[in-house]
Every structure is written in structure tokens, then in C-alpha cells.
Amino acid sequence: MELMSPYFLLIVLVTYASFIGLAVFLVLKWEKNSLVKVLWILSILFFPIFGAFVYLANFLINKKRTSSN
């Protein structure tokens, strides 16, 4: 099986879209301030992997912090 087969590319694309989609969904669901929502969405759209990773890490850290209080 070669590395760049159509199935491999499909799996990568679905994973990529799911990662970005999850980050956007969480921004829209949990962020209360409209300006914060817009800034997070723009960072995710302009820097997809980095922006989504930073938001998800921030979300998990804040979620853990609020659940322990």
C-alpha cells in the first residue's frame, strides 16, 4: 500500500475537517462574548491547525479548572 493512496488522503481530510469543525463548534457553543467568538473563529480559519489546537487546549484547561473549583 502506497502512502498517498486515495483512502489515506480521505482519512487525512476527514480528520482535518473534524478537528477544525470541533473547534468551531465549541467556540460557538461555549464562548459568551461575541468579540471573543469572532477572534477565535478567525484564528481557526486563518491558522487552521494551530488555531484549533490552541483553542482546544485552552478549552480543556479552562474546563478542568472550572470543574475542580
N, C-alpha and C positions, 0 to 999 in steps of 0.2 A: 504494500500500500504506500503510495507516494504521499508526501506531506501536504501538498496543496491540492488534494482531491476536492471535488465539489462538496462532498459531505463534510469534510473538515472545515471548509470555508463557511458552510451553512451553520455549523455548530459555533464557530467563532462569531459570526454575525448575530446569531440568536442570543448568545451570551452577552455580547456587547450591547445589544438593544435592550436586553433585560436589565442589565446593570444601570444603564442610563435611565430607563423607564422607572425603575425602582426609586432612584434618587429623585427624579422629578415628582413622582407620586408622593413620596414622603415630604418633600418641600411643600407641595400644595396642601397636603393634609395637616401637617403639624405646625408650620410657621404661621404665626398670627399677624405679624406686621407685613403690610403689602410691599414696602420697600425692601425688606429682607427677602421676601419671596422672589421679587424681580431680580435682585442681585444674585441670589443663589441659582435661579434658573439661567440667567445669563452666563454665570461662571460655568455651569454644567454644559450649556450649549456651545460656548466658545472653547472650552478646555474639557472635552467630554470625560476622559478617563480620570484626569487629575481632579477636576471639579467634583465629579461624582464620588470619587474616593474620599476627598476631603470632607464633603458633606456627610457621607455615610459614617465616617469615623467620628465626626463632630456629633452627629445624631446619636450614635451608640454611647459615646462618652457622657453626653448630657442625659440620656435616658437612664444610664446606670447610676449617675449622680443623683438624679431626682428620685429614683426608686429606693435608694439607700437612705434617703432623708426621711 
